[in-house]
Structures are given as C-alpha cells and as structure tokens.
Amino acid sequence: MLKVTVGRDEPERLNQAFTVAAAAAASGVPLSVWLTGESAWLALPDGCPDLGLPHATPLPDLLAAVLRDGAVTLCTQCAARREITADDVIDGVRIAGAATFLAEIMAEGAQAIVY
C-alpha cells in the first residue's frame, strides 16, 4: 500500500510515489494506492498533469499503469473537503474511508509506504 499525501506542490515526491507504485504494479505486486491531502486532485479528469521532471516518466503514464494493474482509492474526508464526489473522479478510482484503509493495512502481509 502506498499512501500519497503530496500533490503538485511537491512534484518530485509525487512522481517518486507513482514511480514506485507503477513498478510494483508492473511486477505483479498486489497494490493499493491511497490519494490523500493534495494528491486528491489526481482523481479528477484534469487533475493529473505532466510535472515536466527531467529523467522521470510523465505522471499521467504512471497513474494509468497503476489504474491498469492496481487499486486507487481517494480518501473520503479529503474528497469531501475538496467537494469531490464519486461522479467527479476518473474511472477506476473509488472513494473510501478510514475503515477500508485499516482493513487493507491489516491484511496479512500488507505493508504501507507514505509519500
């Protein structure tokens, strides 16, 4: 599990998080990415910009890889604070809260990384 807390405000950390996530997904590792805080905006159709980081895979490509091979969840409270609803998010993103997060992290063998 990766919990991503940063957004466009910290482009290098954001890209690093999704680079790790995409690598895990491509490797067949069961993957769950949680969008919290400023990363919540990535769940919107126009919310995942190319960050223009040298030597980095573009963020939209990384997100597409994660959506194809893993799960992406937008934090319920983070969505509500930004007035984002289930009707607003891109295909493949669900909105869920702390109980779901806890259930996933408590699953046997689960590990979490926070960015």
Helices and strands as residue ranges (DSSP letters): E 2-4, H 11-26, E 32-35, G 37-43, H 59-69, E 71-75, H 76-81, E 93-96, H 98-106, E 113-114
